[in-house]
């Protein structure tokens, strides 16, 4: 019986149980299709990275003796549709069975589920063998609750898997979270580690992508592409991070600087989200580094929380809330993204750097995404669906299951507080404390009003004033509303007038 097996572009795991033993009766297919390049406008490096990774895996499978039918973006018989290509291959090879790994995006899951119901042959979906949790596990944990707190989820996963635990119930260091110890600003010492990632020339691939009519944005860096394209490179990058960079990650994980875009981050999220790396091995390596005394407990815990805490948690939110989560807009924000979201050309130094590096490298770390770009987007009243599409397209590690809850829920608070306990917004004070962005900026971080006033300041207070009805009862925002109540009428009006001026000239900031 001939079986066709589909491997999607974010399922690049050469160690999946499917791939242990080659069979002449099994054909694997990977396909580069416009369906996947066009559903949102993607960064050029994201398209190159996924296609290059798919090609590397296909080559490795052929070398191992597997039968592989690879469909390139410019193949003449490419239907540019997932299901149309599958139908064509089933007919070509006279397949009696079709199998696929569970997709991580709802739209693909729904598409394949509907498609297989129409097939006249056997079909089956199998596990991707990647995550700590099942799709709907988070929903079961929080059934009947209005707010789904990550901390409760995180503790349960750590307990179940014995990660950084003294015994079955007690965490190492007698506390679950060391976040307060991981919020230092970076002044240049220790120096940012050297970028030792492997480089690839993907000029030929990029030319074929462009020739096929695929639209994109951002710098492709096709001649010196730095993201891993196979498991060997991803493991090498992980090893470098654990040995050389992780010791400083904890202290500076929230820091931002005009002098460095990588700082002490692992840059393994693309490899993780395309499944070249497994989260279990990443967590085990970080925990072992602490056990061997090479990193502090606070550092190990802060890094591990990103993997088994936030990453698994937002996936659970995604599957519990889809479809429809992308449409949440509790504040009814409608403003379009400013033009400089596509160029980085704004006088706000923090936004210019964070967006500029996103366009240049298809990457920004979590605080830049949350407290710079996301912060401004929420304060300025940008449409959360448009913000979501931009985040999904611009970052090389952004796949909808992980990006959507982080953007709509955590960053834009558009779900009304299901995910986050408060809106994550700030004035210039936080940005100045955690970065050097304010030094030399066109705007003055201390001013609330006037042409040189930092836009974040008036927008911050006006945001809470405009949404008082929805937010004033939030226990974490009591100080904000007490401050607003003490504000005299003239000062309050000056702030709201300034905020209105700012929102009316977003393209000119």
C-alpha positions in Angstrom: 0.0 0.0 0.0 1.5 3.3 -1.1 1.2 6.1 1.5 1.7 9.8 0.9 3.0 11.8 3.9 2.9 15.6 4.1 5.6 17.6 6.0 4.7 21.3 6.4 7.2 24.1 6.5 7.2 24.3 10.3 7.7 20.6 10.8 11.4 20.3 10.0 12.2 17.6 12.6 14.4 14.9 11.1 14.0 12.8 14.3 10.2 12.4 14.0 9.3 8.7 14.4 8.0 8.7 10.8 11.6 9.1 9.6 13.3 6.3 11.5 13.1 3.6 8.8 12.8 4.3 5.1 10.1 2.4 3.2 9.7 2.1 -0.6 5.9 2.3 -0.1 6.0 5.7 1.7 6.5 9.0 -0.2 7.1 12.3 1.7 6.2 15.6 0.2 7.2 19.1 1.1 5.9 22.0 -1.0 6.7 25.7 -1.5 3.3 27.3 -2.3 1.8 30.7 -2.8 -1.0 29.7 -0.5 1.5 30.0 2.4 3.6 32.9 1.2 0.6 35.1 0.4 -2.0 34.7 3.2 -0.1 37.6 5.0 2.8 39.7 3.8 6.0 38.0 5.1 9.5 39.2 5.7 11.8 38.1 3.0 14.1 36.2 5.5 11.1 34.3 6.8 10.3 33.0 3.3 13.9 32.2 2.6 14.4 30.5 6.0 11.3 28.2 5.7 12.1 27.2 2.1 15.8 26.7 2.7 14.9 24.5 5.8 12.5 22.5 3.8 15.0 21.9 1.0 17.7 20.9 3.6 15.3 18.4 5.2 14.3 17.0 1.8 17.9 16.5 0.9 18.7 14.8 4.2 15.7 12.4 3.8 16.8 11.4 0.3 20.3 10.7 1.6 18.8 8.4 4.3 16.9 6.5 1.6 13.4 8.0 1.9 11.3 8.7 -1.2 10.7 12.4 -1.4 8.6 14.4 -3.9 9.6 18.1 -3.4 7.6 20.8 -5.0 9.5 24.1 -5.5 7.9 27.5 -5.8 8.7 27.7 -9.5 7.9 24.1 -10.6 5.7 24.1 -13.7 3.2 21.6 -12.2 3.0 23.4 -8.8 -0.7 24.2 -8.2 0.3 26.7 -5.5 -2.4 25.1 -3.2 -1.8 22.6 -0.5 -4.8 20.4 -1.2 -4.5 20.7 -5.0 -0.9 19.5 -4.9 -1.9 16.6 -2.6 -4.6 15.5 -4.9 -2.2 15.6 -7.8 0.4 13.5 -5.9 -2.2 11.0 -4.8 -3.2 10.4 -8.4 0.3 10.4 -9.7 1.5 7.7 -7.2 -1.8 5.9 -6.9 -1.7 6.3 -3.2 -4.1 4.3 -1.0 -3.4 6.3 2.2 -2.6 9.9 3.1 -1.1 11.0 6.4 0.0 14.4 8.0 1.3 15.7 11.3 -1.0 17.9 13.3 -0.7 21.5 12.0 0.0 24.2 14.5 -2.1 26.8 12.7 -5.9 26.6 12.9 -6.4 27.5 9.3 -4.3 24.6 8.1 -5.8 22.2 10.6 -9.2 23.1 9.3 -8.2 23.0 5.7 -6.7 19.5 6.0 -9.5 18.2 8.2 -12.1 19.3 5.6 -10.0 18.0 2.7 -9.4 14.5 4.2 -13.2 14.1 4.6 -13.5 14.3 0.9 -10.8 11.7 0.1 -11.7 8.3 -1.2 -8.7 6.8 0.5 -7.6 6.3 4.1 -6.2 9.2 5.9 -4.8 10.0 9.4 -3.4 12.8 11.4 -0.5 12.0 13.8 1.3 14.0 16.5 4.1 16.3 15.6 5.9 14.9 18.7 7.1 18.3 19.7 5.3 20.0 22.6 5.1 19.3 26.3 1.3 19.6 26.2 -1.7 18.6 24.1 -3.6 21.2 22.1 -6.6 21.4 24.5 -4.8 20.7 27.8 -4.7 24.4 28.8 -8.5 24.8 28.2 -9.2 21.9 30.5 -7.0 23.5 33.2 -8.8 26.8 33.1 -12.4 25.6 32.4 -14.9 28.0 33.9 -12.4 30.7 34.7 -12.5 34.3 33.3 -8.7 34.8 33.4 -6.2 32.2 32.4 -3.0 33.0 34.4 0.2 31.7 33.0 1.8 31.2 36.4 -0.7 28.5 37.4 0.0 26.7 34.1 3.7 27.1 34.4 3.8 25.6 37.9 1.8 22.6 36.8 4.1 21.9 33.9 7.3 22.2 36.0 5.8 19.9 38.6 4.7 17.3 36.1 8.0 17.2 34.3 10.2 17.7 37.4 12.0 20.8 36.0 14.0 22.8 38.6 12.2 21.0 41.4 13.5 19.9 44.8 10.8 17.3 45.1 7.3 16.6 43.7 5.9 19.9 45.0 8.8 22.2 46.0 10.7 24.4 43.5 14.4 24.9 43.6 15.3 28.1 45.6 11.9 27.9 47.3 10.3 30.1 44.8 8.8 29.7 41.3 9.7 32.9 39.7 12.9 35.0 39.8 11.7 37.7 37.4 12.7 40.6 39.8 16.3 39.5 39.5 16.3 39.6 35.7 15.5 43.2 34.9 18.9 45.0 34.6 19.7 47.6 32.0 22.8 47.0 29.9 25.4 49.7 29.8 27.8 47.9 27.4 29.5 45.6 29.9 29.8 42.7 29.4 30.1 43.1 25.7 27.5 41.7 23.3 28.8 38.2 22.3 30.1 37.8 18.8 27.6 36.6 16.2 29.0 33.1 15.4 26.1 31.8 13.4 26.7 30.0 10.1 26.1 32.0 6.9 24.6 30.8 3.7 24.3 32.3 0.2 20.7 31.8 -0.8 20.8 34.2 -3.7 19.5 31.6 -6.2 16.6 30.6 -4.0 15.7 34.3 -3.4 15.8 34.9 -7.2 13.4 32.0 -7.7 11.1 33.4 -5.0 11.0 36.8 -6.6 10.6 35.4 -10.1 7.5 33.4 -8.9 5.9 36.7 -8.0 6.0 36.3 -4.2 5.6 39.7 -2.4 7.6 40.4 0.8 9.2 43.2 2.8 12.4 43.6 4.8 16.0 42.9 4.0 16.4 39.4 2.6 20.2 39.2 3.4 20.1 36.4 0.8 23.9 36.4 0.3 24.7 36.1 4.0 21.7 34.4 5.5 22.4 33.7 9.2 19.4 31.6 10.4 19.8 27.8 10.8 18.5 25.7 8.0 18.9 22.3 9.5 19.1 20.5 12.9 22.9 20.4 13.0 23.2 24.1 12.7 20.4 24.7 15.2 22.1 22.4 17.7 25.4 24.2 17.2 23.7 27.5 17.9 22.0 26.1 21.0 25.4 24.8 22.2 27.0 28.2 21.7 24.2 29.9 23.6 24.3 27.6 26.6 28.0 27.7 27.0 28.8 31.3 26.2 25.7 33.5 26.3 23.2 32.0 28.8 25.2 33.1 31.9 24.3 36.7 31.1 20.9 36.1 29.7 19.0 36.4 33.0 20.4 39.8 34.0 19.8 41.4 30.7 16.9 39.6 29.1 14.7 42.7 29.3 17.5 45.2 28.3 17.5 47.2 25.1 20.2 49.2 23.4 21.0 51.1 20.3 24.4 49.4 20.4 23.2 45.8 20.0 20.2 44.0 18.5 21.1 40.5 19.8 22.5 41.2 23.2 22.3 38.0 25.2 19.4 36.2 23.5 19.6 32.7 22.1 18.1 33.4 18.6 16.8 29.8 18.6 13.1 30.6 18.3 13.0 30.1 14.6 14.7 26.7 15.0 12.3 25.8 17.8 9.2 26.9 16.0 10.1 25.0 12.8 10.9 22.0 15.1 14.6 21.6 14.1 15.0 21.8 17.9 12.8 20.1 20.5 11.8 22.2 23.6 12.6 19.2 25.9 16.3 19.3 24.9 16.5 23.0 25.2 15.1 23.0 28.7 17.3 20.0 29.7 20.4 21.8 28.5 19.6 25.0 30.5 18.8 23.0 33.6 22.0 21.1 33.4 24.0 24.3 33.0 22.5 25.4 36.4 23.2 22.0 38.0 26.8 22.2 36.9 27.1 25.7 38.4 27.6 27.5 35.1 24.6 29.8 35.4 22.5 31.2 38.3 19.2 29.7 39.2 17.5 33.0 38.4 19.0 32.9 34.9 18.1 29.2 34.3 14.5 29.7 35.6 14.0 32.9 33.5 15.0 31.2 30.3 13.2 27.9 31.0 10.0 29.9 31.8 10.1 31.3 28.2 9.9 27.7 26.9 7.7 25.7 29.1 5.8 28.7 30.5 4.9 31.2 27.8 5.5 29.1 24.7 3.3 26.2 25.8 0.8 28.5 27.5 0.1 30.7 24.5 -0.3 27.6 22.3 -3.0 26.4 24.7 -4.7 29.8 24.6 -4.6 29.7 20.8 -6.3 26.3 20.4 -8.9 27.0 23.1 -9.9 30.4 21.5 -9.7 29.7 17.8 -11.4 30.5 15.5 -12.2 34.1 16.2 -9.5 35.1 18.6 -7.9 37.3 15.9 -11.0 39.5 15.9 -10.9 40.6 19.5 -10.8 44.4 19.9 -12.1 45.3 23.4 -11.0 48.9 23.0 -12.4 49.3 19.5 -9.1 50.6 18.2 -9.2 51.3 14.5 -6.2 53.4 13.6 -4.1 52.2 10.6 -0.4 51.3 11.1 1.8 54.4 10.4 3.8 54.2 7.2 7.0 54.0 9.1 6.1 50.5 10.3 7.4 49.5 6.8 10.5 51.7 6.8 11.5 52.4 10.4 11.8 56.1 9.5 10.4 57.8 12.6 11.9 60.4 14.9 11.1 58.2 17.9 14.5 56.6 18.5 13.1 53.6 20.3 10.6 52.8 17.6 13.1 53.5 14.8 15.6 51.1 16.3 13.1 48.3 17.2 11.3 48.4 13.9 14.5 49.1 12.0 16.1 45.9 13.4 13.0 44.0 12.7 13.1 44.9 9.1 16.8 44.3 8.9 17.0 41.0 10.8 13.4 39.7 11.0 13.9 39.7 14.7 13.4 41.7 17.9 13.4 40.3 21.4 10.3 40.0 23.6 10.6 43.4 25.4 11.1 45.2 22.1 8.0 43.5 20.8 6.0 44.1 23.9 7.2 47.3 25.5 8.3 49.3 22.5 6.3 48.4 19.4 3.4 46.8 21.1 3.3 49.6 23.8 3.1 52.3 21.2 0.6 50.4 19.1 -1.8 50.1 22.0 -1.4 53.7 23.2 -1.8 55.0 19.7 -5.1 53.0 19.2 -3.8 51.0 16.3 -6.2 48.3 14.9 -5.1 45.1 16.8 -5.8 42.9 13.7 -3.5 45.0 11.6 -0.8 44.9 14.4 -1.3 41.1 14.5 -0.7 40.8 10.7 2.4 42.9 10.9 3.9 40.9 13.7 3.0 37.6 12.0 4.7 38.8 8.8 7.8 40.6 10.1 9.3 38.1 12.5 11.1 34.9 11.3 9.9 33.0 14.3 6.2 34.1 14.1 3.7 31.4 13.4 0.2 32.1 14.3 -0.2 29.8 17.2 2.5 31.6 19.2 2.3 35.1 17.7 -1.5 35.7 17.8 -2.0 35.3 21.6 1.1 37.2 22.3 0.0 40.1 20.1 -3.8 40.3 20.6 -3.8 39.1 24.2 -0.5 40.1 25.8 0.6 43.1 23.7 -2.7 44.7 22.7 -5.0 43.5 25.6 -7.6 43.2 22.9 -9.1 40.1 24.5 -10.1 42.2 27.5 -7.7 40.5 30.0 -8.1 36.8 29.3 -4.4 36.4 29.0 -2.8 39.5 30.7 -3.7 40.8 34.1 -3.3 44.4 32.8 -2.4 46.3 29.7 1.4 46.4 29.2 1.9 50.0 28.5 4.3 52.6 29.8 5.4 56.2 29.4 9.0 57.1 28.5 10.2 56.4 32.0 10.2 52.6 31.6 11.9 52.8 28.2 14.6 55.1 29.6 15.1 52.8 32.5 15.6 49.7 30.4 17.4 51.1 27.4 19.6 53.9 26.0 17.0 54.8 23.4 16.0 58.1 24.9 19.6 59.5 24.8 19.9 61.6 21.6 16.2 61.2 20.7 14.5 63.9 18.8 11.9 63.9 21.5 12.4 64.8 25.2 11.6 61.9 27.5 10.6 64.3 30.4 8.1 66.5 28.4 4.4 65.6 28.2 3.3 68.5 26.1 4.7 70.5 23.1 6.3 69.7 19.8 9.3 68.0 21.5 7.3 66.0 24.0 7.9 62.2 23.9 4.7 60.8 22.3 4.5 58.0 24.8 3.9 60.4 27.8 0.6 62.0 26.8 -0.6 58.9 25.0 0.0 56.9 28.2 -2.2 59.0 30.4 -4.8 59.6 27.7 -5.1 55.8 27.2 -6.2 55.2 30.7 -8.5 58.2 30.7 -10.2 57.1 27.6 -10.7 53.6 28.8 -11.5 54.3 32.4 -14.8 52.4 32.3 -13.1 49.2 31.2 -9.9 49.5 33.3 -10.4 51.5 36.5 -11.5 48.5 38.6 -8.4 46.5 37.7 -6.6 46.0 41.0 -3.2 46.5 39.3 -4.1 49.9 38.0 -5.2 51.6 41.2 -2.2 54.0 41.4 -2.7 55.1 37.8 -6.3 56.1 38.4 -5.5 57.8 41.7 -2.9 59.9 39.9 -5.4 60.8 37.2 -8.0 61.8 39.8 -5.5 64.2 41.4 -4.7 65.8 38.1 -6.1 69.4 37.8 -8.5 70.1 34.9 -6.0 72.3 33.0 -3.2 69.7 33.1 -5.6 66.9 32.2 -6.9 68.8 29.2 -3.4 69.6 28.0 -2.5 65.9 28.1 -5.6 64.8 26.2 -5.1 67.6 23.6 -1.5 66.5 23.1 -2.6 62.9 22.7 -5.2 63.8 20.1 -2.6 65.8 18.2 -0.2 62.8 18.3 -2.8 60.3 17.1 -3.9 62.6 14.3 -0.3 62.8 12.9 1.0 59.3 13.4 2.7 59.2 10.0 4.7 62.3 10.9 6.1 61.3 14.3 
